[in-house]
């Protein structure tokens, strides 16, 4: 009986690992990730308020598109084209790179999600 219980636990863990691995696509990124902005962020022509966002990576023809959906409201807050830039190794943490513009807004330049092997670069 104890052997069957251990086998069941092993099988559940193996399935969870398989599902987690399947979330990544051939580009080395997850199709859906989550990011939190502590203060407003400019992304293209949109300004994202501080908060939590689901970020979906989609394709529009040959273009890579990031869709930012507010976790709080469930509405799409912004869409932006991005370029994927391969990383030398898997990202060890989620990281955002910003630049301040002339009106003192934080402009999102790059997003890197933990475990991905490519980063998203905006505005190129």
Backbone as JSON Lines, residues from 0, in Angstrom:
{"i":0,"aa":"X","n":[0.82,-1.19,0.0],"ca":[0.0,0.0,0.0],"c":[0.87,1.26,0.0]}
{"i":1,"aa":"X","n":[1.91,1.25,0.84],"ca":[2.81,2.39,0.93],"c":[3.52,2.62,-0.41]}
{"i":2,"aa":"X","n":[3.85,1.53,-1.1],"ca":[4.52,1.61,-2.4],"c":[3.62,2.3,-3.43]}
{"i":3,"aa":"X","n":[2.33,1.97,-3.42],"ca":[1.39,2.59,-4.37],"c":[1.23,4.08,-4.1]}
{"i":4,"aa":"X","n":[1.23,4.46,-2.84],"ca":[1.12,5.88,-2.47],"c":[2.34,6.65,-2.97]}
{"i":5,"aa":"X","n":[3.53,6.1,-2.79],"ca":[4.76,6.74,-3.26],"c":[4.75,6.83,-4.78]}
{"i":6,"aa":"X","n":[4.29,5.78,-5.44],"ca":[4.21,5.81,-6.9],"c":[3.23,6.88,-7.36]}
{"i":7,"aa":"X","n":[2.11,7.02,-6.69],"ca":[1.12,8.04,-7.04],"c":[1.69,9.44,-6.89]}
{"i":8,"aa":"X","n":[2.42,9.68,-5.82],"ca":[3.04,10.99,-5.61],"c":[4.08,11.26,-6.7]}
{"i":9,"aa":"X","n":[4.89,10.26,-7.01],"ca":[5.89,10.41,-8.08],"c":[5.22,10.73,-9.41]}
{"i":10,"aa":"X","n":[4.14,10.05,-9.71],"ca":[3.42,10.28,-10.97],"c":[2.86,11.7,-11.03]}
{"i":11,"aa":"X","n":[2.31,12.2,-9.94],"ca":[1.78,13.58,-9.89],"c":[2.89,14.6,-10.12]}
{"i":12,"aa":"X","n":[4.03,14.4,-9.46],"ca":[5.15,15.31,-9.63],"c":[5.65,15.28,-11.07]}
{"i":13,"aa":"X","n":[5.74,14.1,-11.66],"ca":[6.19,13.99,-13.05],"c":[5.23,14.7,-13.99]}
{"i":14,"aa":"X","n":[3.94,14.59,-13.75],"ca":[2.95,15.29,-14.58],"c":[3.07,16.8,-14.44]}
{"i":15,"aa":"X","n":[3.27,17.28,-13.23],"ca":[3.43,18.72,-13.01],"c":[4.67,19.26,-13.71]}
{"i":16,"aa":"X","n":[5.76,18.52,-13.64],"ca":[6.99,18.94,-14.33],"c":[6.76,18.95,-15.83]}
{"i":17,"aa":"X","n":[6.06,17.98,-16.35],"ca":[5.76,17.92,-17.78],"c":[4.9,19.08,-18.23]}
{"i":18,"aa":"X","n":[3.9,19.44,-17.43],"ca":[3.05,20.58,-17.76],"c":[3.85,21.87,-17.72]}
{"i":19,"aa":"X","n":[4.71,22.04,-16.74],"ca":[5.53,23.25,-16.64],"c":[6.47,23.36,-17.84]}
{"i":20,"aa":"X","n":[7.03,22.26,-18.26],"ca":[7.94,22.29,-19.41],"c":[7.17,22.57,-20.7]}
{"i":21,"aa":"X","n":[5.94,22.12,-20.78],"ca":[5.14,22.32,-22.0],"c":[4.68,23.76,-22.15]}
{"i":22,"aa":"X","n":[4.73,24.56,-21.09],"ca":[4.29,25.95,-21.16],"c":[5.21,26.79,-22.05]}
{"i":23,"aa":"X","n":[6.44,26.38,-22.22],"ca":[7.37,27.12,-23.07],"c":[7.17,26.71,-24.51]}
{"i":24,"aa":"X","n":[7.32,27.66,-25.41],"ca":[7.2,27.34,-26.82],"c":[8.59,27.17,-27.44]}
{"i":25,"aa":"X","n":[8.64,26.97,-28.74],"ca":[9.9,26.73,-29.44],"c":[10.84,27.94,-29.39]}
{"i":26,"aa":"X","n":[10.32,29.12,-29.05],"ca":[11.14,30.33,-28.99],"c":[11.89,30.46,-27.67]}
{"i":27,"aa":"X","n":[11.64,29.55,-26.73],"ca":[12.33,29.59,-25.44],"c":[11.68,30.51,-24.44]}
{"i":28,"aa":"X","n":[10.42,30.88,-24.69],"ca":[9.69,31.78,-23.77],"c":[8.34,31.17,-23.44]}
{"i":29,"aa":"X","n":[7.79,31.59,-22.35],"ca":[6.43,31.18,-22.0],"c":[5.45,32.04,-22.8]}
{"i":30,"aa":"X","n":[4.33,31.44,-23.14],"ca":[3.29,32.2,-23.84],"c":[2.61,33.19,-22.9]}
{"i":31,"aa":"X","n":[2.52,32.84,-21.62],"ca":[1.88,33.72,-20.63],"c":[2.79,33.82,-19.41]}
{"i":32,"aa":"X","n":[3.05,35.05,-18.99],"ca":[3.85,35.31,-17.79],"c":[3.13,36.36,-16.96]}
{"i":33,"aa":"X","n":[3.71,36.68,-15.83],"ca":[3.12,37.68,-14.93],"c":[4.22,38.66,-14.53]}
{"i":34,"aa":"X","n":[3.84,39.95,-14.47],"ca":[4.79,40.98,-14.08],"c":[4.08,41.99,-13.19]}
{"i":35,"aa":"X","n":[4.83,42.59,-12.26],"ca":[4.3,43.62,-11.38],"c":[5.11,44.89,-11.58]}
{"i":36,"aa":"X","n":[4.41,45.99,-11.8],"ca":[5.05,47.3,-11.9],"c":[4.7,48.08,-10.63]}
{"i":37,"aa":"X","n":[5.73,48.57,-9.94],"ca":[5.53,49.3,-8.69],"c":[5.11,50.75,-8.9]}
{"i":38,"aa":"X","n":[5.3,51.24,-10.11],"ca":[4.9,52.61,-10.45],"c":[4.49,52.61,-11.93]}
{"i":39,"aa":"X","n":[3.82,53.66,-12.41],"ca":[3.39,53.69,-13.8],"c":[4.56,53.52,-14.78]}
{"i":40,"aa":"X","n":[4.26,52.87,-15.91],"ca":[5.27,52.57,-16.91],"c":[4.72,52.91,-18.29]}
{"i":41,"aa":"X","n":[5.52,53.6,-19.08],"ca":[5.13,53.87,-20.47],"c":[5.59,52.72,-21.34]}
{"i":42,"aa":"X","n":[4.68,52.28,-22.21],"ca":[4.96,51.23,-23.17],"c":[4.38,51.68,-24.5]}
{"i":43,"aa":"X","n":[5.23,52.17,-25.38],"ca":[4.74,52.73,-26.64],"c":[3.91,53.96,-26.38]}
{"i":44,"aa":"X","n":[2.68,53.97,-26.88],"ca":[1.79,55.12,-26.67],"c":[0.92,54.97,-25.43]}
{"i":45,"aa":"X","n":[1.06,53.88,-24.71],"ca":[0.23,53.62,-23.52],"c":[1.03,53.82,-22.24]}
{"i":46,"aa":"X","n":[0.32,54.18,-21.18],"ca":[0.92,54.23,-19.84],"c":[0.18,53.19,-19.0]}
{"i":47,"aa":"X","n":[0.94,52.23,-18.49],"ca":[0.38,51.2,-17.62],"c":[0.43,51.68,-16.18]}
{"i":48,"aa":"X","n":[-0.7,51.72,-15.49],"ca":[-0.67,52.08,-14.06],"c":[0.09,51.02,-13.26]}
{"i":49,"aa":"X","n":[0.57,51.39,-12.1],"ca":[1.22,50.42,-11.21],"c":[0.24,49.28,-10.96]}
{"i":50,"aa":"X","n":[0.76,48.06,-10.88],"ca":[-0.09,46.91,-10.6],"c":[0.45,45.63,-11.21]}
{"i":51,"aa":"X","n":[-0.37,44.58,-11.11],"ca":[-0.02,43.25,-11.61],"c":[-0.64,43.04,-12.98]}
{"i":52,"aa":"X","n":[0.15,42.41,-13.88],"ca":[-0.31,42.18,-15.25],"c":[0.02,40.76,-15.7]}
{"i":53,"aa":"X","n":[-0.92,40.16,-16.43],"ca":[-0.64,38.95,-17.19],"c":[-0.09,39.43,-18.52]}
{"i":54,"aa":"X","n":[1.0,38.85,-18.96],"ca":[1.63,39.25,-20.22],"c":[1.56,38.05,-21.15]}
{"i":55,"aa":"X","n":[0.87,38.24,-22.27],"ca":[0.73,37.17,-23.26],"c":[1.59,37.5,-24.48]}
{"i":56,"aa":"X","n":[2.39,36.54,-24.88],"ca":[3.2,36.7,-26.09],"c":[2.43,36.05,-27.22]}
{"i":57,"aa":"X","n":[2.1,36.83,-28.25],"ca":[1.37,36.32,-29.39],"c":[2.09,36.71,-30.68]}
{"i":58,"aa":"X","n":[1.65,36.15,-31.76],"ca":[2.2,36.49,-33.07],"c":[1.11,37.16,-33.89]}
{"i":59,"aa":"X","n":[1.48,38.19,-34.63],"ca":[0.59,38.87,-35.56],"c":[1.33,38.9,-36.89]}
{"i":60,"aa":"X","n":[1.08,37.89,-37.71],"ca":[1.88,37.71,-38.92],"c":[3.29,37.34,-38.5]}
{"i":61,"aa":"X","n":[4.28,38.11,-38.92],"ca":[5.67,37.89,-38.55],"c":[6.08,38.67,-37.3]}
{"i":62,"aa":"X","n":[5.19,39.52,-36.8],"ca":[5.5,40.37,-35.65],"c":[5.21,39.67,-34.33]}
{"i":63,"aa":"X","n":[6.11,39.87,-33.37],"ca":[5.9,39.41,-32.0],"c":[5.13,40.52,-31.29]}
{"i":64,"aa":"X","n":[4.1,40.15,-30.56],"ca":[3.26,41.13,-29.88],"c":[3.09,40.72,-28.43]}
{"i":65,"aa":"X","n":[3.28,41.68,-27.52],"ca":[3.05,41.46,-26.09],"c":[1.75,42.16,-25.71]}
{"i":66,"aa":"X","n":[0.86,41.42,-25.05],"ca":[-0.42,41.95,-24.61],"c":[-0.41,41.96,-23.08]}
{"i":67,"aa":"X","n":[-0.6,43.14,-22.5],"ca":[-0.59,43.32,-21.05],"c":[-2.03,43.43,-20.57]}
{"i":68,"aa":"X","n":[-2.44,42.48,-19.74],"ca":[-3.81,42.44,-19.21],"c":[-3.76,42.66,-17.7]}
{"i":69,"aa":"X","n":[-4.53,43.62,-17.23],"ca":[-4.57,43.91,-15.8],"c":[-5.16,42.73,-15.04]}
{"i":70,"aa":"X","n":[-4.46,42.26,-14.01],"ca":[-4.97,41.16,-13.19],"c":[-6.19,41.64,-12.41]}
{"i":71,"aa":"X","n":[-6.17,42.89,-11.97],"ca":[-7.25,43.45,-11.15],"c":[-8.56,43.57,-11.93]}
{"i":72,"aa":"X","n":[-8.49,44.11,-13.15],"ca":[-9.71,44.37,-13.92],"c":[-9.99,43.34,-15.01]}
{"i":73,"aa":"X","n":[-8.95,42.6,-15.42],"ca":[-9.12,41.62,-16.48],"c":[-9.2,42.24,-17.87]}
{"i":74,"aa":"X","n":[-8.89,43.53,-17.98],"ca":[-8.95,44.2,-19.29],"c":[-7.55,44.36,-19.86]}
{"i":75,"aa":"X","n":[-7.49,44.44,-21.19],"ca":[-6.21,44.67,-21.86],"c":[-5.81,46.12,-21.64]}
{"i":76,"aa":"X","n":[-4.63,46.32,-21.07],"ca":[-4.15,47.67,-20.76],"c":[-3.24,48.2,-21.85]}
{"i":77,"aa":"X","n":[-2.53,47.31,-22.56],"ca":[-1.61,47.76,-23.61],"c":[-1.2,46.59,-24.48]}
{"i":78,"aa":"X","n":[-0.82,46.93,-25.71],"ca":[-0.24,45.98,-26.65],"c":[1.0,46.64,-27.24]}
{"i":79,"aa":"X","n":[2.05,45.85,-27.43],"ca":[3.27,46.42,-27.99],"c":[4.04,45.36,-28.76]}
{"i":80,"aa":"X","n":[4.65,45.78,-29.87],"ca":[5.53,44.89,-30.61],"c":[6.83,44.73,-29.84]}
{"i":81,"aa":"X","n":[7.43,43.57,-29.97],"ca":[8.72,43.34,-29.32],"c":[9.61,42.52,-30.23]}
{"i":82,"aa":"X","n":[10.88,42.55,-29.96],"ca":[11.87,41.7,-30.61],"c":[12.39,40.73,-29.57]}
{"i":83,"aa":"X","n":[12.54,39.47,-29.96],"ca":[13.12,38.48,-29.06],"c":[14.61,38.45,-29.27]}
{"i":84,"aa":"X","n":[15.34,38.55,-28.17],"ca":[16.8,38.51,-28.2],"c":[17.24,37.32,-27.35]}
{"i":85,"aa":"X","n":[17.92,36.34,-27.95],"ca":[18.36,35.16,-27.19],"c":[19.29,35.55,-26.04]}
{"i":86,"aa":"X","n":[19.14,34.83,-24.93],"ca":[20.03,34.99,-23.77],"c":[21.09,33.9,-23.8]}
{"i":87,"aa":"X","n":[22.23,34.16,-23.2],"ca":[23.31,33.18,-23.15],"c":[22.91,31.95,-22.32]}
{"i":88,"aa":"X","n":[22.06,32.16,-21.31],"ca":[21.56,31.07,-20.47],"c":[20.18,31.46,-19.96]}
{"i":89,"aa":"X","n":[19.49,30.53,-19.34],"ca":[18.15,30.81,-18.82],"c":[18.2,31.97,-17.83]}
{"i":90,"aa":"X","n":[17.2,32.82,-17.91],"ca":[17.11,33.94,-16.96],"c":[16.86,33.4,-15.56]}
{"i":91,"aa":"X","n":[17.63,33.87,-14.6],"ca":[17.49,33.39,-13.22],"c":[16.44,34.17,-12.44]}
{"i":92,"aa":"X","n":[16.03,35.32,-12.97],"ca":[14.98,36.1,-12.31],"c":[14.24,36.93,-13.35]}
{"i":93,"aa":"X","n":[13.05,37.36,-12.99],"ca":[12.29,38.27,-13.85],"c":[12.89,39.65,-13.69]}
{"i":94,"aa":"X","n":[13.11,40.34,-14.83],"ca":[13.81,41.62,-14.8],"c":[13.19,42.56,-15.82]}
{"i":95,"aa":"X","n":[13.04,43.82,-15.44],"ca":[12.55,44.87,-16.32],"c":[13.64,45.94,-16.45]}
{"i":96,"aa":"X","n":[13.81,46.47,-17.67],"ca":[14.78,47.54,-17.91],"c":[14.01,48.76,-18.38]}
{"i":97,"aa":"X","n":[14.28,49.9,-17.76],"ca":[13.57,51.14,-18.05],"c":[14.56,52.24,-18.44]}
{"i":98,"aa":"X","n":[13.99,53.29,-19.04],"ca":[14.73,54.51,-19.31],"c":[13.78,55.66,-19.0]}
{"i":99,"aa":"X","n":[14.28,56.71,-18.4],"ca":[13.45,57.88,-18.13],"c":[13.39,58.74,-19.38]}
{"i":100,"aa":"X","n":[12.17,59.2,-19.74],"ca":[12.03,60.07,-20.91],"c":[12.05,61.53,-20.49]}
{"i":101,"aa":"X","n":[11.83,62.44,-21.44],"ca":[11.94,63.89,-21.2],"c":[10.9,64.4,-20.2]}
{"i":102,"aa":"X","n":[9.76,63.7,-20.07],"ca":[8.74,64.15,-19.12],"c":[8.76,63.3,-17.84]}
{"i":103,"aa":"X","n":[9.92,62.68,-17.58],"ca":[10.17,61.94,-16.34],"c":[9.26,60.71,-16.16]}
{"i":104,"aa":"X","n":[8.95,60.01,-17.27],"ca":[8.19,58.77,-17.21],"c":[9.17,57.6,-17.36]}
{"i":105,"aa":"X","n":[8.87,56.5,-16.68],"ca":[9.66,55.29,-16.87],"c":[9.17,54.6,-18.13]}
{"i":106,"aa":"X","n":[10.05,54.43,-19.1],"ca":[9.72,53.79,-20.37],"c":[10.28,52.37,-20.35]}
{"i":107,"aa":"X","n":[9.41,51.38,-20.56],"ca":[9.84,49.99,-20.56],"c":[10.62,49.68,-21.83]}
{"i":108,"aa":"X","n":[11.87,49.24,-21.67],"ca":[12.72,48.89,-22.8],"c":[12.84,47.38,-23.0]}
{"i":109,"aa":"X","n":[12.93,46.64,-21.89],"ca":[13.13,45.2,-21.97],"c":[12.38,44.48,-20.85]}
{"i":110,"aa":"X","n":[11.96,43.26,-21.14],"ca":[11.38,42.36,-20.14],"c":[12.05,41.0,-20.3]}
{"i":111,"aa":"X","n":[12.46,40.46,-19.18],"ca":[13.1,39.14,-19.15],"c":[12.38,38.36,-18.06]}
{"i":112,"aa":"X","n":[11.87,37.18,-18.39],"ca":[11.13,36.37,-17.41],"c":[11.97,35.18,-16.95]}
{"i":113,"aa":"X","n":[11.94,34.93,-15.65],"ca":[12.7,33.83,-15.05],"c":[12.42,32.53,-15.79]}
{"i":114,"aa":"X","n":[13.49,31.83,-16.17],"ca":[13.37,30.54,-16.82],"c":[13.35,30.6,-18.34]}
{"i":115,"aa":"X","n":[13.12,31.78,-18.91],"ca":[13.11,31.92,-20.37],"c":[14.53,31.99,-20.91]}
{"i":116,"aa":"X","n":[14.68,31.67,-22.19],"ca":[16.0,31.73,-22.82],"c":[16.09,32.86,-23.84]}
{"i":117,"aa":"X","n":[15.11,33.76,-23.82],"ca":[15.13,34.96,-24.67],"c":[14.47,36.09,-23.9]}
{"i":118,"aa":"X","n":[14.86,37.33,-24.21],"ca":[14.24,38.48,-23.58],"c":[13.44,39.26,-24.62]}
{"i":119,"aa":"X","n":[12.48,40.05,-24.14],"ca":[11.63,40.88,-25.01],"c":[12.18,42.29,-25.0]}
{"i":120,"aa":"X","n":[12.48,42.83,-26.18],"ca":[13.03,44.17,-26.31],"c":[12.01,45.01,-27.07]}
{"i":121,"aa":"X","n":[11.64,46.15,-26.49],"ca":[10.63,47.03,-27.09],"c":[11.27,48.23,-27.75]}
{"i":122,"aa":"X","n":[10.6,48.77,-28.77],"ca":[11.02,50.03,-29.36],"c":[12.16,49.94,-30.34]}
{"i":123,"aa":"X","n":[12.47,48.76,-30.84],"ca":[13.55,48.66,-31.84],"c":[12.96,48.46,-33.21]}
